[in-house]
Amino acid sequence: KPDKSCERRPLCVFWRGNIKITAFPMHSLFGDISNIISLSITPAFLMLGVLLQIRVLNNRLDRISDRREVLEQRLSAGGVPALLQHELVVLYQRAEVIHRAVSFSSISMVTVCAVVVALFADDVFNLRLDSLIAFLFVAAMLMLVCSFSLLLHEIFVASHSMPSRALLPTRQRDLHH
């Protein structure tokens, strides 16, 4: 005779259209909820990584903003307009790329949060959201790939927009050693 104490008894059952939704009390889910919590640890670490990337992007944006202010002061003081204007255009392009990267990272973060919510909803309401969870996770990864690609693009633009004389002292020092 099976042990009835291990059965999960529903807290409430209701229908939404043709879909039966069953909610279980949390005390009967203690074993299952610990599994779901451990499953949600991976997305939590992913969110931490995305936050660190957003911090890096924000720091780069701060440096761009600082440089823009210096160039605008030099331009108003009568610096070489063509050279300063070109550098300002490059800075605005870089800032736009960083903004897009931050947007993709933010969308990735929201999507990862949706994964965690779907994991808990799937367990509590027995909704069988496996396909949705997989889709959301893949979407989060694609958004993250887009963000990292834009970061690499911004680094490429920044490194290729430097004047050739900017690398000269480093190269000369390396050649003499």
C-alpha positions as CSV (number, residue, x, y, z in Angstrom):
1,K,0.0,0.0,0.0
2,P,1.6,3.4,-1.1
3,D,2.4,6.0,1.6
4,K,-0.2,8.8,1.3
5,S,1.9,11.3,3.2
6,C,4.2,11.9,0.2
7,E,1.3,12.8,-2.2
8,R,1.0,16.4,-3.3
9,R,-2.5,17.6,-2.5
10,P,-3.6,20.7,-4.5
11,L,-4.3,23.9,-2.6
12,C,-6.8,24.9,-5.3
13,V,-7.8,23.9,-8.8
14,F,-9.3,26.3,-11.4
15,W,-9.8,26.3,-15.1
16,R,-8.8,29.0,-17.5
17,G,-10.5,28.1,-20.8
18,N,-9.4,24.5,-21.5
19,I,-6.4,24.6,-19.3
20,K,-6.5,23.2,-15.8
21,I,-4.4,25.1,-13.3
22,T,-3.5,23.5,-10.0
23,A,-1.8,25.4,-7.2
24,F,0.0,23.4,-4.5
25,P,0.7,24.6,-0.9
26,M,4.4,25.5,-0.4
27,H,4.9,23.2,2.6
28,S,4.2,20.1,0.4
29,L,6.6,21.4,-2.2
30,F,9.6,21.8,0.1
31,G,11.6,19.1,-1.6
32,D,10.6,20.3,-5.1
33,I,11.1,24.0,-4.2
34,S,14.7,23.4,-3.1
35,N,15.3,21.8,-6.6
36,I,13.8,24.9,-8.3
37,I,15.8,27.2,-6.1
38,S,19.0,25.3,-7.1
39,L,17.9,25.6,-10.8
40,S,17.5,29.3,-10.4
41,I,21.1,29.7,-9.1
42,T,22.5,29.5,-12.6
43,P,20.4,32.4,-13.9
44,A,21.4,34.3,-10.8
45,F,25.1,34.0,-11.6
46,L,24.3,34.9,-15.2
47,M,22.5,38.0,-14.0
48,L,25.6,38.9,-12.0
49,G,27.8,38.5,-15.1
50,V,25.4,40.7,-17.1
51,L,25.5,43.4,-14.3
52,L,29.3,43.4,-14.5
53,Q,29.2,43.8,-18.2
54,I,26.7,46.7,-17.8
55,R,29.2,48.2,-15.4
56,V,32.0,47.9,-17.9
57,L,29.9,49.5,-20.6
58,N,28.9,52.3,-18.2
59,N,32.6,53.0,-17.4
60,R,33.4,53.2,-21.1
61,L,30.5,55.6,-21.6
62,D,31.8,57.7,-18.7
63,R,35.2,58.0,-20.4
64,I,33.6,58.9,-23.7
65,S,31.6,61.6,-21.9
66,D,34.7,63.0,-20.2
67,R,36.6,63.1,-23.4
68,R,33.7,64.8,-25.2
69,E,33.7,67.6,-22.6
70,V,37.4,68.2,-23.0
71,L,37.1,68.3,-26.8
72,E,34.1,70.7,-26.6
73,Q,36.1,73.0,-24.3
74,R,39.1,72.9,-26.7
75,L,36.8,73.6,-29.7
76,S,35.2,76.6,-27.9
77,A,38.8,77.9,-27.0
78,G,39.8,77.8,-30.7
79,G,41.4,74.5,-31.2
80,V,41.8,72.9,-34.7
81,P,38.1,72.5,-35.7
82,A,38.4,69.8,-38.3
83,L,40.4,67.4,-36.1
84,L,38.3,68.1,-33.0
85,Q,35.0,67.7,-35.0
86,H,36.2,64.4,-36.4
87,E,37.0,63.1,-32.9
88,L,33.7,64.3,-31.6
89,V,31.9,62.4,-34.4
90,V,33.7,59.2,-33.5
91,L,32.9,59.7,-29.8
92,Y,29.2,60.1,-30.6
93,Q,29.3,56.9,-32.7
94,R,31.0,55.0,-29.9
95,A,28.5,56.3,-27.4
96,E,25.6,55.2,-29.6
97,V,27.1,51.7,-29.9
98,I,27.5,51.5,-26.1
99,H,23.9,52.6,-25.6
100,R,22.8,49.8,-27.8
101,A,25.0,47.3,-26.0
102,V,23.5,48.4,-22.7
103,S,20.0,48.0,-24.1
104,F,20.7,44.4,-25.2
105,S,22.2,43.6,-21.8
106,S,19.2,45.0,-20.1
107,I,16.8,43.0,-22.3
108,S,18.9,39.9,-21.5
109,M,18.6,40.6,-17.8
110,V,14.8,41.0,-18.0
111,T,14.6,37.7,-20.0
112,V,16.7,35.9,-17.4
113,C,14.4,37.1,-14.7
114,A,11.5,35.8,-16.8
115,V,13.2,32.4,-16.9
116,V,13.3,32.4,-13.1
117,V,9.7,33.4,-12.8
118,A,8.7,30.7,-15.3
119,L,10.7,28.1,-13.4
120,F,8.7,28.8,-10.2
121,A,5.4,29.2,-12.0
122,D,6.0,25.9,-13.8
123,D,6.6,24.1,-10.6
124,V,3.8,25.7,-8.5
125,F,1.1,25.5,-11.1
126,N,2.2,22.5,-13.1
127,L,2.0,24.4,-16.3
128,R,4.7,22.5,-18.2
129,L,6.5,25.5,-19.4
130,D,9.7,23.7,-20.5
131,S,9.6,25.0,-24.1
132,L,8.9,28.6,-22.9
133,I,11.8,28.4,-20.4
134,A,14.1,27.0,-23.1
135,F,13.0,29.7,-25.5
136,L,13.5,32.5,-22.9
137,F,17.0,31.2,-22.0
138,V,18.1,31.0,-25.6
139,A,16.7,34.6,-26.2
140,A,18.6,35.8,-23.2
141,M,21.8,34.3,-24.6
142,L,21.2,35.8,-28.0
143,M,20.7,39.3,-26.4
144,L,23.9,38.8,-24.5
145,V,25.8,37.8,-27.7
146,C,24.5,40.9,-29.3
147,S,25.7,43.1,-26.4
148,F,29.2,41.5,-26.4
149,S,29.4,41.9,-30.1
150,L,28.6,45.6,-29.8
151,L,31.2,46.0,-27.1
152,L,33.8,44.4,-29.3
153,H,32.7,46.7,-32.2
154,E,33.1,49.8,-29.9
155,I,36.5,48.7,-28.8
156,F,37.5,48.2,-32.5
157,V,36.2,51.7,-33.4
158,A,38.0,53.2,-30.4
159,S,41.3,51.6,-31.2
160,H,41.1,52.4,-34.9
161,S,40.2,56.0,-34.4
162,M,43.3,56.9,-32.4
163,P,45.8,59.1,-34.1
164,S,48.8,57.2,-35.3
165,R,51.1,59.3,-33.1
166,A,49.2,58.0,-30.0
167,L,50.9,54.6,-30.3
168,L,54.3,56.0,-31.2
169,P,55.9,56.4,-27.8
170,T,54.9,52.9,-26.8
171,R,56.3,51.5,-30.0
172,Q,59.6,53.4,-29.6
173,R,60.0,52.3,-26.0
174,D,59.3,48.6,-27.0
175,L,61.9,48.8,-29.8
176,H,64.7,50.0,-27.5
177,H,64.2,47.2,-24.9
